[in-house]
């Protein structure tokens, strides 16, 4: 997969309502694990598939990825809802 395609897929994965710092942390910490466990999903450019794959494989990921994913989850949980 080309570097541009990888960056696009990564950006698509983290472009959600989570705070930017949490998104950046997940992108940095989890990209090696995403490439390892979710390469097929990355090739589809489907953010939801990549995210689901990462969640499904989270126990296999590095401790840094697990910590970043937990921090992002916690950030999303504490973010006030927009109406």
ChimeraX attribute file (.defattr): number of C-alpha atoms within 10 A of each C-alpha:
attribute: neighborCount
match mode: 1-to-1
recipient: residues
	/A:1	9
	/A:2	7
	/A:3	8
	/A:4	9
	/A:5	13
	/A:6	17
	/A:7	13
	/A:8	13
	/A:9	19
	/A:10	24
	/A:11	15
	/A:12	17
	/A:13	20
	/A:14	21
	/A:15	13
	/A:16	12
	/A:17	11
	/A:18	18
	/A:19	14
	/A:20	14
	/A:21	13
	/A:22	20
	/A:23	23
	/A:24	18
	/A:25	18
	/A:26	23
	/A:27	20
	/A:28	14
	/A:29	20
	/A:30	24
	/A:31	17
	/A:32	14
	/A:33	17
	/A:34	23
	/A:35	17
	/A:36	11
	/A:37	19
	/A:38	20
	/A:39	15
	/A:40	14
	/A:41	20
	/A:42	24
	/A:43	13
	/A:44	11
	/A:45	17
	/A:46	13
	/A:47	19
	/A:48	12
	/A:49	16
	/A:50	26
	/A:51	18
	/A:52	13
	/A:53	18
	/A:54	24
	/A:55	14
	/A:56	12
	/A:57	14
	/A:58	18
	/A:59	11
	/A:60	13
	/A:61	19
	/A:62	14
	/A:63	13
	/A:64	14
	/A:65	24
	/A:66	19
	/A:67	16
	/A:68	22
	/A:69	22
	/A:70	14
	/A:71	17
	/A:72	22
	/A:73	13
	/A:74	13
	/A:75	18
	/A:76	16
	/A:77	11
	/A:78	10
	/A:79	11
	/A:80	8
	/A:81	8
	/A:82	4
	/A:83	3
